[in-house]
Amino acid sequence: MPTLNDRRFLLGGIPLLSLVIALVDVPAGTAGRVPLLLGHWAVSLYFTTGYWLANRQLWMTLLARLPRPEQTPRRLWLLAGLAVLVTAAASVLLLLLPHALLPTDFPLTLPALLKQARFSLVPTVAVLTLYETMYFFEQWRASLGRAEALGRAQNQAQLDALQSQLDPHFLFNNLNTLAALIEPGNAPAQDFVEQLADVYRYVLLAQGRATVPLAEELAFIETYLALHKARFRDNLRVEIAITPDALVRHVAPLSVQLLVENALKHNVASREHPLRLRLVAEADTPDTLVVENTLRPRQAGFAPGTGTGLANVRRRYELLGAGQPVAAGARNGEFVVHLPLLPAQRSSATPL
C-alpha cells in the first residue's frame, strides 16, 4: 500500500466539499433557518465523509496493485468502473444508519437510492480527481529529482569505468594512430589495439545514454573480455547464455562491465584456480541478468574492494525505476549478482 500524506485534504477538503454540496442543494423551507441549515450540512458531511474514504481506499488499493507509469491507463479504467460499484455499495450502507434513526426522512426506496446516487457523483468525482492530480504532480517532481540524480550517478560510473584522467577522445584517436603504426604482419598486436579502441568507442557512445540494449552491452563485454583473455588466457573461463528475448531488454550502460571488472580485480585467476565467469538470462527468469563468478579473493598485495562500484550500480537502477533491486551476495563458493533487465521500450538515447 503506497504511503499517502493527505491529512490536510481530509481535514479541510471533506468539510469544505460537504458545505458546498449542502449550499447547492438547500431543502425548501430551510433558507435563513440556521439550525436546519446546520443539520443539513451535518447530513452532507456524513455522506461526503463516507464517499471520500471509500473512494480513497479504492484509489490506494489500485495504485498499490498497478503502480508503474505504463499501467496508468489500465488503472484509470478500473478506477472508473470500480468507483461506480464502490459508490453504489457505499450509498446503501451509508443510508442504513439515518434510515434506522429517521426512516421517514431517509427511506430505503428506489427513488431515494437514485437521489442518493446523484448526490454521490460530486464527492466521488472530486475525490478521484484530487488524488490522481496530487499523485501526478508528486511523480513529476520525483522524476525531475531522479533525472538529476541519475545524471550524477551516470557521470560517476563513466569516470569509474575510464579509470583515467586522459580525455577519452584523445586516447581513442591515438589508439587508431598506434594501430596504423604497427607492422602489418603483427596481427595479434593489431587485433589487441583494435579491440582496445572498440572498448573506448563504446564508452564514448554510452555517454549521455540512460540505458542501452543488453545486446550492445554484451557485444562490448565480449570485446572487453577478449582484452583480458590476452593476459589471463585459459585462466579466465567465460560462459554467456542469454535468451533472444533478454537481448532486447535494456541495462544501464557499463553496469555489466563494472560487475565483470570487479570479478577480475578481486579474485584469483590462475592455472590451478581458473576464474569462471557466467552471464546468464534464462527463459524462466526473463527480468534478470545473473552475473556469477568463482569467489576466491586475492590475498597479499591487493586492497579489498570498498563496494562503491556495486553501490553505484544499485543507485542507478533505483533511479531508473527498476521493478526489483540489484541483489548481490556470496553463494556456494560464488559471488552472484542479479541485475534487473529494464523494459525494451525505454529509449536508449535518453539525455541525462
Secondary structure, 3 states (H helix, E strand, C coil): CCCCCCHHHHHHHHHHHHHHHHHHCCCCCCCCCHHHHHHHHHHHHHHHHHHHHHHHHHHHHHHHHCCCHHHHHHHHHHHHHHHHHHHHHHHHHHHHHHHHHCCCCCCCCHHHHHHHHHHHHHHHHHHHHHHHHHHHHHHHHHHHHHHHHHHHHHHHHHHHHHCCCCCHHHHHHHHHHHHHHCCCCCHHHHHHHHHHHHHHHHHHHHCCCCCEEHHHHHHHHHHHHHHHHHHHHHHEEEEEEECHHHHCCEECCCHHHHHHHHHHHHECCCCCCCEEEEEEECCCCCCEEEEEEECCECCCCCCCCCCHHHHHHHHHHHHCCCCCCCEEEEECCEEEEEEECECCCCCCCCCC
